[in-house]
Amino acid sequence: MNSKTRSTLRPRRRVNLTGSRCPMTMVRAKVALDALAAGETIELVLAEGEQIQDVPRSLKQEGHRVLRVNRKGANYHLIVRKGLT
């Protein structure tokens, strides 16, 4: 991985959504993304189950790009690039 790729994946901020329940998980993700400029990245921490199944799909439908998904223990860490929407 080159330095440009590493800096692209370095999120501007991190938001832990593991304690949220639907639909608040997606609401909190949207609020966090709204604070970013198009093209900036954010790290979202999600729990197993509904969160990891639903949030990435919803983000893609809204025009955002999931760049990476890593599992760390019981949680998933997503790096998301904000779309132009």
Secondary structure as a PSIPRED ss2 file (coil, helix, strand):
# PSIPRED VFORMAT (PSIPRED V4.0)

   1 M C   1.000  0.000  0.000
   2 N C   1.000  0.000  0.000
   3 S H   0.000  1.000  0.000
   4 K H   0.000  1.000  0.000
   5 T H   0.000  1.000  0.000
   6 R H   0.000  1.000  0.000
   7 S H   0.000  1.000  0.000
   8 T H   0.000  1.000  0.000
   9 L H   0.000  1.000  0.000
  10 R C   1.000  0.000  0.000
  11 P C   1.000  0.000  0.000
  12 R C   1.000  0.000  0.000
  13 R E   0.000  0.000  1.000
  14 R E   0.000  0.000  1.000
  15 V E   0.000  0.000  1.000
  16 N E   0.000  0.000  1.000
  17 L C   1.000  0.000  0.000
  18 T C   1.000  0.000  0.000
  19 G C   1.000  0.000  0.000
  20 S C   1.000  0.000  0.000
  21 R C   1.000  0.000  0.000
  22 C C   1.000  0.000  0.000
  23 P C   1.000  0.000  0.000
  24 M H   0.000  1.000  0.000
  25 T H   0.000  1.000  0.000
  26 M H   0.000  1.000  0.000
  27 V H   0.000  1.000  0.000
  28 R H   0.000  1.000  0.000
  29 A H   0.000  1.000  0.000
  30 K H   0.000  1.000  0.000
  31 V H   0.000  1.000  0.000
  32 A H   0.000  1.000  0.000
  33 L H   0.000  1.000  0.000
  34 D H   0.000  1.000  0.000
  35 A C   1.000  0.000  0.000
  36 L C   1.000  0.000  0.000
  37 A C   1.000  0.000  0.000
  38 A C   1.000  0.000  0.000
  39 G C   1.000  0.000  0.000
  40 E C   1.000  0.000  0.000
  41 T E   0.000  0.000  1.000
  42 I E   0.000  0.000  1.000
  43 E E   0.000  0.000  1.000
  44 L E   0.000  0.000  1.000
  45 V E   0.000  0.000  1.000
  46 L E   0.000  0.000  1.000
  47 A E   0.000  0.000  1.000
  48 E C   1.000  0.000  0.000
  49 G C   1.000  0.000  0.000
  50 E H   0.000  1.000  0.000
  51 Q H   0.000  1.000  0.000
  52 I H   0.000  1.000  0.000
  53 Q H   0.000  1.000  0.000
  54 D H   0.000  1.000  0.000
  55 V H   0.000  1.000  0.000
  56 P H   0.000  1.000  0.000
  57 R H   0.000  1.000  0.000
  58 S H   0.000  1.000  0.000
  59 L H   0.000  1.000  0.000
  60 K H   0.000  1.000  0.000
  61 Q H   0.000  1.000  0.000
  62 E C   1.000  0.000  0.000
  63 G C   1.000  0.000  0.000
  64 H C   1.000  0.000  0.000
  65 R E   0.000  0.000  1.000
  66 V E   0.000  0.000  1.000
  67 L E   0.000  0.000  1.000
  68 R E   0.000  0.000  1.000
  69 V E   0.000  0.000  1.000
  70 N E   0.000  0.000  1.000
  71 R E   0.000  0.000  1.000
  72 K E   0.000  0.000  1.000
  73 G C   1.000  0.000  0.000
  74 A C   1.000  0.000  0.000
  75 N E   0.000  0.000  1.000
  76 Y E   0.000  0.000  1.000
  77 H E   0.000  0.000  1.000
  78 L E   0.000  0.000  1.000
  79 I E   0.000  0.000  1.000
  80 V E   0.000  0.000  1.000
  81 R E   0.000  0.000  1.000
  82 K C   1.000  0.000  0.000
  83 G C   1.000  0.000  0.000
  84 L C   1.000  0.000  0.000
  85 T C   1.000  0.000  0.000
